[in-house]
Amino acid sequence: MAMVEKNGSTIGYVARNLLLCLFLVTTILFALSCYFVLRSTAHNRFLSSTFPSKSFLDDVNVKEAKQEKENCRCSKEPLKVYMYDMDPEFHFGLLDWKPEKKNSVWPDIQKYIPPYPGGLNLQHSIEYWLTLDILASEYPNAPRAIAAKRVHNSTEADVIFVPFFSSLSYNRFSKVNPHQKTSRNKDLQGKLVAFLTTQEEWKRSGGRDHVVLAHHPNSMLDARNKLFPAMFILSDFGRYPPTVANVEKDIIAPYKHVIKGYENDTSGFDTRPILLYFQGAIYRKDGGFVRQELFYLLQDEKDVHFSFGSVRNGGVNKASQGMHNSKFCLNIAGDTPSSNRLFDAIASHCVPVIISDDIELPFEDVIDYSEFSVFVRTSDALKENFLVNLIRGITKEEWTRMWNRLKEVEKFYEFHFPSKVDDAVQMIWQAIARKVPGVKMRIHKSRRYSKSVSETERESRWSSLIPRSFW
């Protein structure tokens, strides 16, 4: 019995000691845990007081990135343009300008600017405005922001500019006179090809970095197949096969509108009585058949104006007044997918209704036309009542939103000299600048096997690339 009591006392003693040790270990562990937690918390408080939280950093980074982007946009170097000093017969000589000095190539535009012919000639006059802009870029202390600057060393240039007024050449000199075998326009194109293809700049890039102006759909008919590697500035691709002109390498530029702009426009939905307006040539070839069909569908609609019109007998003034009094203006495919009517509508703040399935639009990589235009497929437009019901279904609020947007974007389609920030001239230069990386890539790829190919083989390959005539 005594032995049992002794053993029980011993076991109780050991148990108490074990419990005491367990308590001490637990207390120590708890104290250490508290210490590290407090230390960690203090450290985190220090970090948070020194560095912003992630969400705040994200906001800061977004703001800084935005600011950098804005700064970059403001300080971006202008496009470097090398322009050939070509004989005046290719450019201002077509405007009957004659140099005062024997070896002079360009007019001194600080003293005199040769005038460009008016009327419908103006709508394809981009060659004139771009050339003037490049000449003016050389004047010191020009009181304006410039998008392109002339350089005189072609190896420093981003692009090579070809100052041939091709649209003017077509408009004024495409007919063959009785004493001529070929037209002056065709002769100039032949001279242009002969000149360009012998230039070191053309040979160096295969013409890929050259900017050739062919805004009138019928300009450069004879030369375009031979100059196809170049970057064409066009009004549309309607008369070009994709091997000669395409969206990847070429640029669509706006027409210069011929009607009067709507300055101080205080009109609104309720003060424009005409719902839908069209005035122009109704019977056209190729894709323009839709004009005739729409005329028959819309001619009896009471608030729709659809009639034949031209620039004669005050046609421009009548069109200006009509568009200024209309909510929507039709832009329908004619002989080619585009027409000047779209840019007349924009200048009038008349919401464009575009019915042209194959149309390509200027600067569409940076401008969303759906914000101020209505697009309708040709097949839908030719359904009875479809177009009228669609237009009537657009609310006053939606129209007003598009009308306000038109007033914001109209500056992108205005041509000025001197050019203004983000006007049509500078927008075209900016569009060219966006093509430069792709141009450089194509040039670099073309040089991959240059050292292993003979000159004869290179010329043979070049000849095989020239598209066959499609006329």
C-alpha positions as CSV (number, residue, x, y, z in Angstrom):
1,M,0.0,0.0,0.0
2,A,2.8,2.4,0.9
3,M,4.6,1.4,-2.3
4,V,1.5,2.2,-4.3
5,E,1.1,5.6,-2.7
6,K,4.8,6.3,-3.3
7,N,4.5,5.4,-7.0
8,G,1.4,7.5,-7.3
9,S,3.1,10.5,-5.7
10,T,6.1,10.0,-8.1
11,I,3.8,9.9,-11.2
12,G,1.9,13.0,-10.0
13,Y,5.2,14.9,-9.5
14,V,6.4,14.0,-13.0
15,A,3.1,14.9,-14.5
16,R,3.1,18.3,-12.8
17,N,6.6,18.9,-14.0
18,L,5.6,18.0,-17.6
19,L,2.7,20.3,-17.4
20,L,4.9,23.1,-16.1
21,C,7.4,22.5,-18.9
22,L,4.6,22.5,-21.5
23,F,3.2,25.7,-20.1
24,L,6.7,27.4,-20.2
25,V,7.3,26.3,-23.8
26,T,3.9,27.5,-24.8
27,T,4.4,30.8,-23.1
28,I,7.8,31.2,-24.8
29,L,6.4,30.3,-28.2
30,F,3.5,32.7,-27.7
31,A,5.9,35.5,-26.7
32,L,8.1,34.9,-29.7
33,S,5.0,34.8,-32.0
34,C,3.8,38.2,-30.7
35,Y,7.3,39.6,-31.1
36,F,7.6,38.6,-34.8
37,V,4.0,39.7,-35.5
38,L,4.6,43.1,-34.0
39,R,7.9,43.4,-35.8
40,S,6.3,42.4,-39.1
41,T,3.5,44.8,-38.6
42,A,5.8,47.6,-37.7
43,H,7.9,46.8,-40.8
44,N,4.8,46.8,-43.0
45,R,3.7,50.1,-41.5
46,F,7.1,51.5,-42.4
47,L,6.9,50.1,-45.9
48,S,3.4,51.4,-46.5
49,S,4.5,54.9,-45.3
50,T,7.4,54.8,-47.6
51,F,5.9,53.2,-50.8
52,P,2.4,53.6,-52.0
53,S,0.0,50.6,-52.2
54,K,-0.2,48.6,-55.4
55,S,-3.6,50.1,-56.4
56,F,-2.2,53.6,-55.8
57,L,0.9,52.7,-57.8
58,D,-1.3,51.5,-60.6
59,D,-3.1,54.8,-60.7
60,V,0.2,56.7,-60.6
61,N,1.6,54.5,-63.4
62,V,-1.4,55.1,-65.6
63,K,-1.2,58.8,-65.0
64,E,2.5,58.9,-65.7
65,A,2.1,56.8,-68.8
66,K,-0.6,59.1,-70.0
67,Q,1.5,62.1,-69.3
68,E,4.5,60.6,-71.1
69,K,2.3,59.8,-74.1
70,E,1.0,63.3,-74.2
71,N,4.5,64.7,-73.9
72,C,5.7,62.4,-76.6
73,R,2.9,63.5,-78.9
74,C,3.8,67.1,-78.3
75,S,7.5,66.7,-78.7
76,K,7.5,64.2,-81.5
77,E,9.8,65.0,-84.3
78,P,8.2,65.8,-87.7
79,L,8.4,63.4,-90.5
80,K,11.6,63.9,-92.4
81,V,10.9,64.3,-96.2
82,Y,13.3,64.4,-99.0
83,M,11.7,66.1,-102.1
84,Y,13.1,65.8,-105.6
85,D,13.9,69.1,-107.2
86,M,12.0,68.1,-110.3
87,D,11.5,70.3,-113.4
88,P,8.6,72.8,-112.9
89,E,6.8,71.0,-115.8
90,F,5.8,68.4,-113.3
91,H,4.4,70.7,-110.7
92,F,3.9,74.5,-110.6
93,G,4.6,74.7,-114.3
94,L,1.2,73.0,-114.8
95,L,-0.2,76.2,-113.2
96,D,1.5,78.3,-115.9
97,W,4.2,79.4,-113.4
98,K,7.5,80.3,-115.0
99,P,10.7,80.7,-113.0
100,E,12.2,84.1,-112.8
101,K,15.7,82.7,-112.7
102,K,17.0,80.2,-115.2
103,N,17.9,77.4,-112.9
104,S,15.1,78.0,-110.4
105,V,12.8,75.1,-109.7
106,W,10.4,76.4,-107.0
107,P,8.5,79.6,-106.6
108,D,9.4,81.8,-103.6
109,I,6.1,81.2,-101.8
110,Q,6.9,83.9,-99.3
111,K,6.3,86.4,-102.2
112,Y,4.0,84.6,-104.6
113,I,1.9,81.4,-104.5
114,P,0.7,80.2,-108.0
115,P,-3.1,79.9,-107.7
116,Y,-4.8,76.6,-108.2
117,P,-7.8,76.4,-110.5
118,G,-11.2,76.3,-108.8
119,G,-14.4,74.3,-109.3
120,L,-14.2,70.6,-109.2
121,N,-10.4,70.8,-109.8
122,L,-10.0,71.7,-106.1
123,Q,-11.4,68.4,-104.8
124,H,-8.2,66.5,-105.9
125,S,-5.7,69.3,-105.0
126,I,-3.9,67.5,-102.2
127,E,-0.7,67.5,-104.3
128,Y,-0.7,71.3,-104.2
129,W,-1.2,71.6,-100.5
130,L,1.4,69.0,-99.5
131,T,4.0,70.5,-101.8
132,L,3.4,74.0,-100.4
133,D,3.7,72.6,-96.9
134,I,7.0,71.0,-97.5
135,L,8.4,74.2,-99.1
136,A,7.2,76.2,-96.2
137,S,8.8,73.9,-93.6
138,E,12.2,75.3,-94.5
139,Y,11.4,78.8,-93.6
140,P,13.0,79.8,-90.3
141,N,10.8,80.6,-87.3
142,A,7.6,79.5,-89.0
143,P,4.8,80.4,-86.5
144,R,3.1,77.0,-86.6
145,A,3.6,73.4,-85.6
146,I,4.7,71.2,-88.5
147,A,4.1,67.5,-89.2
148,A,6.7,67.2,-91.9
149,K,10.0,68.9,-92.6
150,R,12.1,68.9,-95.7
151,V,15.6,67.5,-95.6
152,H,18.2,67.7,-98.3
153,N,20.1,64.5,-97.6
154,S,18.0,61.6,-98.8
155,T,19.7,59.1,-96.5
156,E,18.3,61.1,-93.5
157,A,14.8,61.0,-94.8
158,D,11.9,58.9,-93.7
159,V,10.2,59.1,-97.1
160,I,11.0,60.4,-100.6
161,F,8.3,62.8,-101.9
162,V,7.6,62.9,-105.6
163,P,6.2,66.4,-106.5
164,F,4.2,65.5,-109.6
165,F,0.7,67.2,-109.7
166,S,-0.8,64.2,-111.3
167,S,-4.5,65.1,-110.7
168,L,-4.0,68.5,-112.2
169,S,-2.1,67.0,-115.1
170,Y,-5.1,64.7,-115.8
171,N,-7.7,67.4,-115.4
172,R,-6.0,69.9,-117.7
173,F,-3.9,67.9,-120.1
174,S,-5.3,64.5,-120.7
175,K,-6.9,65.3,-124.0
176,V,-4.9,64.8,-127.2
177,N,-4.6,68.0,-129.2
178,P,-4.7,67.8,-133.1
179,H,-1.0,68.5,-133.4
180,Q,-0.1,65.8,-130.8
181,K,0.4,62.1,-131.0
182,T,-0.1,61.7,-127.3
183,S,-1.4,63.9,-124.6
184,R,0.8,66.1,-122.4
185,N,-0.4,64.1,-119.4
186,K,0.8,60.8,-120.9
187,D,4.1,62.3,-121.9
188,L,4.7,63.6,-118.4
189,Q,4.0,60.2,-116.9
190,G,6.5,58.6,-119.2
191,K,9.1,61.2,-118.2
192,L,8.3,60.6,-114.5
193,V,8.9,56.9,-114.8
194,A,12.2,57.5,-116.7
195,F,13.3,60.0,-114.1
196,L,12.4,58.0,-110.9
197,T,13.8,54.7,-112.0
198,T,17.2,56.1,-112.7
199,Q,17.5,57.9,-109.3
200,E,19.8,56.5,-106.7
201,E,17.0,56.9,-104.1
202,W,14.7,54.7,-106.1
203,K,17.3,52.0,-106.7
204,R,18.2,52.0,-103.0
205,S,14.7,51.1,-101.8
206,G,13.1,49.8,-105.0
207,G,10.8,52.8,-104.7
208,R,9.2,51.5,-101.5
209,D,9.8,54.7,-99.5
210,H,8.6,57.0,-102.3
211,V,5.4,58.9,-101.9
212,V,3.5,59.3,-105.2
213,L,0.3,61.4,-105.5
214,A,-2.5,60.0,-107.6
215,H,-5.6,61.3,-105.9
216,H,-7.8,61.6,-109.0
217,P,-9.0,58.1,-109.9
218,N,-7.9,58.6,-113.5
219,S,-4.5,60.1,-112.8
220,M,-1.3,58.1,-113.3
221,L,-3.1,55.6,-115.6
222,D,0.0,54.9,-117.6
223,A,2.6,55.1,-114.8
224,R,0.9,53.4,-111.9
225,N,1.8,49.8,-112.9
226,K,5.5,50.7,-113.2
227,L,5.6,52.6,-109.9
228,F,3.5,50.2,-107.8
229,P,6.1,49.6,-105.0
230,A,5.7,53.2,-104.0
231,M,3.3,54.6,-101.5
232,F,0.3,56.0,-103.4
233,I,-1.9,58.7,-101.9
234,L,-5.3,58.0,-103.3
235,S,-9.0,58.9,-103.0
236,D,-10.0,55.2,-103.1
237,F,-9.0,51.8,-104.5
238,G,-11.8,51.6,-107.0
239,R,-9.7,51.5,-110.2
240,Y,-6.6,49.7,-108.8
241,P,-6.0,46.0,-108.6
242,P,-4.6,44.9,-105.1
243,T,-1.2,44.1,-106.6
244,V,-0.8,47.8,-107.4
245,A,-2.6,49.6,-104.5
246,N,-3.8,48.3,-101.2
247,V,-4.5,49.3,-97.6
248,E,-1.2,47.8,-96.3
249,K,1.1,50.2,-98.2
250,D,-1.0,53.1,-99.5
251,I,-3.0,56.0,-98.0
252,I,-6.5,57.2,-98.5
253,A,-6.7,61.0,-98.3
254,P,-9.8,63.2,-98.1
255,Y,-11.2,65.2,-101.0
256,K,-11.1,69.0,-100.5
257,H,-14.8,69.9,-100.0
258,V,-16.2,72.4,-102.6
259,I,-19.2,73.7,-100.8
260,K,-19.1,76.4,-98.1
261,G,-18.4,75.2,-94.6
262,Y,-21.0,75.9,-91.9
263,E,-19.4,78.5,-89.7
264,N,-21.1,79.4,-86.4
265,D,-23.5,76.6,-86.8
266,T,-26.4,77.1,-84.3
267,S,-28.8,74.9,-86.1
268,G,-30.3,71.8,-84.6
269,F,-32.6,68.8,-85.2
270,D,-35.7,70.9,-85.3
271,T,-34.3,73.7,-87.5
272,R,-33.2,71.4,-90.4
273,P,-36.4,70.6,-92.2
274,I,-35.0,68.2,-94.8
275,L,-34.6,64.6,-93.5
276,L,-32.4,63.2,-96.2
277,Y,-30.5,65.1,-98.9
278,F,-28.8,64.2,-102.2
279,Q,-28.0,66.3,-105.2
280,G,-25.6,65.2,-107.9
281,A,-25.2,62.9,-110.9
282,I,-27.8,60.2,-110.7
283,Y,-26.9,58.0,-113.6
284,R,-23.5,56.6,-113.1
285,K,-21.6,53.5,-114.4
286,D,-20.1,50.6,-112.5
287,G,-21.1,50.7,-108.8
288,G,-23.1,53.9,-109.3
289,F,-26.2,52.0,-110.4
290,V,-27.4,52.3,-106.8
291,R,-28.0,56.0,-107.3
292,Q,-30.5,55.4,-110.0
293,E,-32.3,52.7,-107.9
294,L,-32.5,54.9,-104.8
295,F,-33.8,57.8,-106.9
296,Y,-36.8,55.7,-107.8
297,L,-37.3,54.5,-104.2
298,L,-37.1,58.0,-102.6
299,Q,-38.4,60.5,-105.2
300,D,-41.9,60.6,-103.7
301,E,-40.9,60.9,-100.0
302,K,-42.1,64.4,-98.9
303,D,-39.1,65.3,-96.6
304,V,-36.4,63.8,-98.9
305,H,-34.5,65.8,-101.4
306,F,-33.1,63.6,-104.2
307,S,-32.4,65.4,-107.4
308,F,-29.9,65.8,-110.2
309,G,-27.3,68.6,-109.7
310,S,-24.0,69.9,-111.0
311,V,-21.6,72.8,-110.3
312,R,-23.2,74.8,-113.1
313,N,-25.9,77.5,-112.6
314,G,-25.1,78.1,-108.9
315,G,-25.1,74.3,-108.1
316,V,-22.5,74.7,-105.4
317,N,-24.4,77.4,-103.6
318,K,-27.6,75.4,-103.9
319,A,-25.9,72.3,-102.5
320,S,-24.5,74.3,-99.6
321,Q,-27.9,75.6,-98.7
322,G,-29.5,72.2,-99.1
323,M,-27.0,70.4,-96.9
324,H,-27.1,73.1,-94.2
325,N,-30.8,72.5,-94.0
326,S,-30.7,68.8,-93.9
327,K,-30.4,66.3,-91.0
328,F,-28.8,63.5,-93.1
329,C,-26.9,63.6,-96.4
330,L,-26.5,60.6,-98.7
331,N,-23.0,59.6,-99.8
332,I,-23.6,56.9,-102.5
333,A,-21.1,55.1,-104.5
334,G,-20.6,56.5,-108.0
335,D,-18.1,55.6,-110.7
336,T,-15.8,54.7,-107.8
337,P,-16.5,53.9,-104.1
338,S,-15.7,57.4,-102.9
339,S,-17.0,60.9,-103.7
340,N,-16.5,64.4,-102.5
341,R,-20.1,64.4,-101.2
342,L,-19.0,62.8,-97.9
343,F,-16.6,65.7,-97.2
344,D,-19.2,68.3,-98.2
345,A,-21.6,66.7,-95.7
346,I,-19.0,66.8,-92.9
347,A,-18.3,70.5,-93.6
348,S,-22.1,71.1,-93.5
349,H,-22.5,69.2,-90.2
350,C,-25.0,67.0,-92.0
351,V,-24.8,63.4,-90.7
352,P,-23.5,61.3,-93.6
353,V,-25.4,58.2,-94.7
354,I,-22.8,56.1,-96.5
355,I,-24.0,53.6,-99.0
356,S,-20.8,52.2,-100.6
357,D,-19.8,48.7,-99.7
358,D,-16.2,49.0,-100.9
359,I,-15.3,52.4,-99.6
360,E,-12.1,53.0,-97.7
361,L,-12.1,56.1,-95.5
362,P,-9.2,58.6,-94.7
363,F,-7.5,58.1,-91.3
364,E,-9.8,55.3,-90.3
365,D,-7.1,53.8,-88.2
366,V,-7.4,56.8,-85.8
367,I,-11.0,58.0,-86.5
368,D,-14.2,56.1,-85.7
369,Y,-16.6,57.1,-88.5
370,S,-19.5,55.3,-86.8
371,E,-19.6,58.1,-84.2
372,F,-20.8,60.6,-86.8
373,S,-22.0,58.6,-89.8
374,V,-24.6,56.0,-90.7
375,F,-23.5,53.0,-92.7
376,V,-26.0,51.1,-94.8
377,R,-25.2,48.0,-97.0
378,T,-26.2,48.5,-100.6
379,S,-28.4,45.3,-100.6
380,D,-30.3,46.7,-97.6
381,A,-30.6,50.2,-99.0
382,L,-32.4,48.9,-102.1
383,K,-35.1,47.2,-100.1
384,E,-38.4,49.1,-100.2
385,N,-38.8,51.5,-97.3
386,F,-35.7,50.1,-95.5
387,L,-33.6,53.3,-95.8
388,V,-36.3,55.7,-94.9
389,N,-37.5,53.7,-91.9
390,L,-33.9,53.4,-90.7
391,I,-33.3,57.2,-90.9
392,R,-36.7,58.1,-89.4
393,G,-35.9,55.7,-86.5
394,I,-32.9,57.7,-85.4
395,T,-33.8,59.8,-82.4
396,K,-33.2,63.5,-81.9
397,E,-30.8,62.7,-79.1
398,E,-28.8,60.3,-81.2
399,W,-28.7,62.7,-84.2
400,T,-27.6,65.6,-81.9
401,R,-24.7,63.4,-80.6
402,M,-23.5,62.7,-84.1
403,W,-24.0,66.4,-85.1
404,N,-21.8,67.5,-82.2
405,R,-19.1,65.0,-83.2
406,L,-19.2,66.3,-86.7
407,K,-18.2,69.7,-85.5
408,E,-15.3,68.2,-83.6
409,V,-13.9,66.2,-86.5
410,E,-14.4,68.6,-89.4
411,K,-10.9,70.2,-88.8
412,F,-9.3,66.9,-89.9
413,Y,-10.7,67.5,-93.4
414,E,-9.9,71.2,-93.9
415,F,-6.9,72.2,-96.1
416,H,-4.9,75.3,-95.1
417,F,-1.8,77.1,-96.0
418,P,0.1,77.4,-93.8
419,S,-1.1,74.1,-92.4
420,K,-2.7,74.0,-89.0
421,V,-2.4,71.5,-86.2
422,D,-4.3,68.3,-87.2
423,D,-5.8,69.8,-90.4
424,A,-6.0,67.6,-93.5
425,V,-2.5,68.4,-94.6
426,Q,-1.0,67.4,-91.3
427,M,-3.3,64.4,-91.0
428,I,-2.0,63.1,-94.3
429,W,1.6,63.5,-93.2
430,Q,0.8,61.7,-89.9
431,A,-0.8,58.9,-91.9
432,I,2.4,58.6,-94.0
433,A,4.5,58.6,-90.8
434,R,2.4,55.6,-89.5
435,K,3.4,53.7,-92.7
436,V,7.1,54.3,-92.3
437,P,7.9,51.3,-90.0
438,G,6.2,48.9,-92.5
439,V,8.0,50.5,-95.3
440,K,11.4,50.0,-93.6
441,M,10.5,46.4,-92.8
442,R,9.8,45.7,-96.5
443,I,13.0,47.4,-97.6
444,H,15.0,45.4,-95.1
445,K,13.4,42.1,-96.2
446,S,14.2,42.9,-99.8
447,R,17.9,43.1,-99.0
448,R,18.2,39.6,-97.5
449,Y,19.8,38.0,-100.5
450,S,21.2,41.1,-102.2
451,K,24.8,39.9,-101.9
452,S,24.1,36.5,-103.5
453,V,22.1,37.8,-106.5
454,S,23.6,39.3,-109.6
455,E,22.5,42.6,-111.0
456,T,21.0,40.8,-114.1
457,E,19.0,38.4,-111.9
458,R,17.8,41.3,-109.7
459,E,16.5,43.2,-112.7
460,S,14.8,40.0,-114.0
461,R,13.1,39.5,-110.7
462,W,12.0,43.1,-110.6
463,S,10.5,42.9,-114.1
464,S,8.5,39.8,-113.1
465,L,6.9,41.7,-110.2
466,I,5.5,44.4,-112.5
467,P,1.7,43.8,-112.7
468,R,0.2,43.3,-116.1
469,S,-2.0,46.1,-117.4
470,F,-5.6,45.7,-116.3
471,W,-7.1,48.2,-118.8
